[in-house]
Every structure is written in C-alpha cells, then in structure tokens.
Amino acid sequence: MSQTNSFRRILSAAMISAGLAAASLPAQAEPIPGMRGMQHIGITVPNMNEAVAFFRDILGCEPSFTFGTFKFDDDWMARHLDVHPRATISDFQMVRCGNGTNLEVFEYTAPDQNRRGPRNSDIGGHHLAFYVDDMDAAVSYLKAKGVRVLDSPSTFTEGPAAGLTWVYFLAPWGLQLELVSAPNGMAHEKTLQRKLWDPRFPAS
C-alpha cells in the first residue's frame, strides 16, 4: 500500500470516528445569551495595505471601513487585548468575502512581536477556507496570478467529508489559505440533523 493510500485510509478512519462521536454527543449546550453566530475573524499581517490588496484583487473580497491607530501610554493594550503595553495597532480594516464571515485585518508593532506566523502544526496554527464552485478553474486562476498552491487538490472518498475536494495555498506573507469545493455535497449532509454552515445556502 502506498503512503498516500495509507494516509487517506487513516484520515478517513479518523473522520468516521469523529463523525460517530459527534452523533453521540448530548443536546447542544446553552449558548452565550443572544449569540447568533460568528461576526468576524481577526488576523494580524505584516502590511495591512498589502493584505487588503491581496484579499481584494486575488480573492475578490470587498474592503470596508478602517478604524485608525490604537496606541496608549498606559497599560490599556495589556488590559484590553493581552498584548505588550507598548504595542501599537497602526490601523485595522474590515473586509467582507462573499457570503461568509468578515475579516478584521490588523497591522501591529510591538517590542516583543513574533514576526513568524504559526504553521498548521503549531499551537495557534490556523487557516482561512474559501468555497469555490469549480476547483480546477480556481486553482488555475491562482497559479496564473503567481500564488503558491501547495501540491494538487485532494478529494475525500470516505467518511463524513466524502465528496469534499480541498487544496491549500499561501498569501504573499505566508498566511495559510484553503479552497474547498463539494459540488455534489458531502456524505454527512445525508445523516446529520444539523448540517455545517454552507456559504452556498444563506439559510443553512
């Protein structure tokens, strides 16, 4: 058995186990009072103008308003944001990407700033995933724009995510991003009573 097939079988088994565990969970816990859903995801980038331009010109997102500079002489930044007291937010801007949650893009400076973003294997590792209707067309578009795409798309053939095709790509400053597509839906949609939110269906 090849390493690729072995990996796929292990991953599928893990996802099946996760799906069975999710199916046996107790009823949903009481949420935060009045909570309706995720309003935005905040990310810190090396250069806000570069980042916003990438989201706008490559991914087709819509830049919105900016907040301006946050800088304080006391310990406000430490008390409110749990960062170094002398940290400064040069500016931050809201960005809307299709039928999905908003992004809040920050540019910080700080005496103790870590300039290397986390990898997916690091604690705090993260990525942003965007749904596309045509995976091949989307990958070709990214490559034509000079965007680094990590290998080729993979498709789940077993487990709750069967039917999902995905591939990772990188923003110029190293932010991990993903394209996902499931034109015929995913296996879990046939069994789970409460399905995952899907940007194709506003009421889902």
Order of alpha helices (4+ residues) and beta strands (2+ residues): alpha-beta-alpha-beta-alpha-beta-beta-beta-alpha-beta-beta-beta
